[in-house]
């Protein structure tokens, strides 16, 4: 078994290589922002790029569950797609297959940029049905509420120093400070979910084809690296394939990629065990608990620090950046968009 003692500097360089960052503007590396070439123009659609997924017990009402997805990195696209759809997917029996979905579709922007939207539930969420307008909160019949619109991007990460493999904490700054994103916030009574213990992921669909998906942060960006010797823009990309995949097939289709990445930092036993935790790419949550990541994900959870420690076997434990968003303790929980 190879040594687990890794010099921090060498680990940082290896991590940058593993993430494919030597390939230039392949990614805006973050939780899942711009995670695959198929999402980017000219062939892709940034409106359908899932940035982050959150799931937590409502801090305002412990009987409610909250799920949030953010899309459109840096709000480059400032409206939702009118041709695709956005879905929260819920697994309530642990088989990594959908038991309920909440599907959102959006109409064309009006003169002010506002869009109508429609929510339709399927499976165990069949009771979900609502219509609304972006920027306005819509109350759901029987409890719950929805809002979709532009918000402050809750993600925080020192991207600049990370790209330079500089973990000295000198001049650390949040690259996403002041950045906006599009978000969909759905709060429902926990009683509407078949089990408090659930698996959550978000996906976007275009022409009945899944183009992006995300559960836990950074699975695709970190553990499914593009081949650094592959020409930029060449297809097919493993990251595109991951986004098109189904969680129930993750162990079959992507376990080897995850283990290859992990073995840069671990002995084989650690890589095998962590692959079982990281796949399938589902955000598991117990809505009866107020704990944060890895129990679901709360907006202020420092997921980068947690995952840096995991990926580097403790050699790098922080990007030295803390949350700088003022999250309200009530719906919609996301901070307002920056000017």
N, C-alpha and C positions, 0 to 999 in steps of 0.2 A: 504494500500500500504506500502510495506516495506521501511525502511529508505534508502535514497540515500546517506547518509553520511557514507563513508567507510574509515576506517583508512588505510593509504597507506600500511603499513606493512602487515596487514591482507589481503589486496587486492592482494598484490604480491604473497603471499602464495596460495591464492585461484586461482589466475591465473595460477600458475604452475600446480596445481591439475587439473584445467579445461583443460589445454593443454595436459594432459596425460604424463607429463614429468617424473612422478614418476615411469613410467614403463621401465625406462632404455633406451637402445639404440633403442627405437621404432622409433625415428625421429632424424634427424638432423634439429631441428626446425629452419625454416627460412621462407621466403616468401612462398615457396612451395617445397623446397628441401626435398626429401625423405618423402613425406607427407603421404604415405600409405604403409602398409606392402606388398601389392601386387606388388609394384614396386621393391622390394629388392630381391636379390638372396636368396635362390636358385630358387624360382619360378618367380621372377620378373626380369626386365631388366633395369638397370640404364641408358642405352642409351635412353630410352623412358620416363625418368623422367623429366617432365617440371619443371624448377626452377622458372622462372619469365617471365612475359609478359609486354611489353612496347608499348605504342602507343602515338605518338605526331606529331605535325607539324614540318617539317624539319627546323632546325635552319639555314640551309644553303640556303634553297629555300622555301619560304612560300607557294608556289603553290604545294608542295609535302607533302605527308603523309608517315610516317615511322612506321613500326611495327617490333618488335624484340621479339624473344623467345630465352631463354637460357635453355639448357638441360644438364643432366649429372652432378650431384652435385660434386663439387671439381674436375671436369673433371676426375673422377675415371675411367670412360670409355672415352677414348680419341679419339674415332671415332664414327660417327653416325651409327645407326642401318642399316643393309642392308636388313632386313626382314620387318621392320615396316615402317611407314610413319609419317611425321610431317605436321601438318596443321594449318594455320591461318584461323580462321572462322570469317566472318563479317555478322552482322545483320544490315540492313539499314532501316528497317521499325518498329523497336521496339517491335517485337513479340517474341524475344529471340530464333528465329530459323535462321538457316544459309540461307543467301541470296547469299553468295559468299564464296568460299574457295580457298586457295592457297596451293597446295599439293606438298610436297617435298619428294622425294625418293633418296636413296644413293646407290652407287655401292660399291664393295669391295675395301678396301685400296690397293694402289699400294706399291711398295717397300719403298717409302718415307713416306707412311701414308696418302697420298692424296686420296680423293674419288671423283668420278664423281657424279653429282647430276642432277636430272631432276625436273623442276617446271611445274606443270600443273594446270590451273585454272578451276573452275567449276562455274556454275550459272552466276552471274553478273561479275565474274572474268574470264570468258571463254577465253578472249583474252590473258591471261597470259600463256606464254609458253616459256621455256628456258632450256638450258643445260649449265652446268658449272663444275668447279672443286673447291673443298674446298681450301680456302686460297686465291682465286683469285676473283676479282670483275667482275661480268658479267653484261653488259649493256642490258637492255630490249628494244626490238623494240618499238618505239613510245614514249620512255621515261621510266625512272625508272632504278633501278639496284638492284642487289642481291649479297650478299656474305654469305658464310657459313664457319665456321671454329672454331678455338680455340681462346678465348679472355680472358682478365681479367674479373673475375666475378664482375659485377657492384653492386651487393647487398652488403649492409653494415649493421652490427648488432653486438651488444655485447652479443654473445651467452653465453659465460662463466659466466658472472655475472648474466645474465638472469636465467640460470639454478640454480644458487645459490639464486635466488630471491633477489639479491642485486642491488638496484636502487640508491645507495648512490653516484654514479658517481666516486667512488674511483677506480683508476687503470682501467678505462674504455678502452676497445680496440676492434677493429673490428675483429671478428673471421675470416672474409673472406678476410682480408688484404693479398694480395699475392696469393689468390686462383684463379684458372682458371675455365672456363666453356666452353661448346660448344654453339655457337650461330648461329642463322639464322637472317639476317637483310634484310628486303624487303622495298624498297622505291619506291613509285609510284606517278604519278600525282594525286592530289586530284580529278581532273575531272574524273578519272577512277572509283571513288567510287560514288555510286548513291546519297549519301548524305554526307555532312560534319559531320553530327551527326550520329555516328555509335556505335555499340557494337562490341567489339573485344574479342576473346578468342583463346587460342591455345589448340590443342589436339594432342595426339599421338595414332596411330592405329596399332594393330598387328593382323594379320589374320582376318581382317575386324571387330575386336573388339576394342572399345575404352578403353585404359588402363590408360590414364591420361588426365586431362584437367585443365585449369586455366584461370581465368579472372583477378579479383582483387587479390592482394597479401594477403596471410594468411587466406583465407576463409576456406579452408579445414583444415589447421593445427590448427587454433584457434577455429573456430565455429562448426566444426564437430569432436569433441574430441572422441577418443576411450574410451570405458568404462574402468575406472581405476581398476575395480574389475575383468575385463575379463583377462584370462591368455594370456600372450604375445604369439603372433602367432596364436591365435585361429581365426577361420573364422566363419561366414563372418564378415568383418570389415565395419563399416559405412564409413570409409574413402575410402575403395576400392569401395564401392557402389557409393559414391559421384563422384569419378573419372570416373566411368562408366556411370554416369547420363547425362541427357540433360538439359541445362539451362531452357528450357521452363517448365520443371517439378520440378525445384528446390523448388518453394514455396510449392508445394504439398508434395514432398518427404522429404525435409530437414528443413522446417520452424520450426518444433518442436525442432530439435536439436539446431538450432541457438538461439531460444528463451530460451531454458533451460540454455545454456551457458551465454547468456546476463543477465538472471535474477539472476545470482550470483552477478552482479554488479549494476543492475538497478531495478527500480520499473517496474511493468508489462507494464505500458504505454510506457516507453522508449524502452523496449525489443521488443514490437510489432512494433513500428515505425522503429526501426533500422533493424529489420528483413526484412522489406519492402525495405530498402535501400540496404542491403547486398545481397539479393537474387532477381533475379538470379545472379549467379556468372559470370558477364560479365563486362569487362573493358569498361565503356562508355566514349566516347571522342567526342569532337567537334574539328575537325581538322582545323577549321578557327580561333581557339583561341590558343594563346601561353601559356595559363595557364597550370599548372601541376596538379598532383593528388589532388582531385578526378576527374579532367578532364583528362582522360587517365592516363598516367604515364610516366614521363620523367626519364632519367637514374639517375639523381642526386636527385630526390625526396626522402625525408626522410619518407618513408611510415611507418616505425616502430614507429617513434615518433607520427605520426598522429593516427595510429591505437591503440597504447598503451593508448593514451588519450581517445579514444572512448571506448575501452574495460573496462578500469578502472574508467570511469566516471570522469576523470581528476585527479585521485589520483596519477597516474604515467604518466608523460608526455614526458619522453625521456629516451633512453638508453645511452645518453651522447656520442654517436658515430656519427661523421659526415662522409660524403663521402670522401674517400681518393683516388679515382681514377681520373686520368687526362683524361677526356673525350674530344676527338677532336670535334670541331664544324662542321665537315664535315663527309660525309660518310666514314666509317660505324658507326661512333658515339661511338661505344664501344672502350675501350682502348685495346692496344695490349696485348697478353698473357704474363704472367710473366715467367721468365726463370725457 
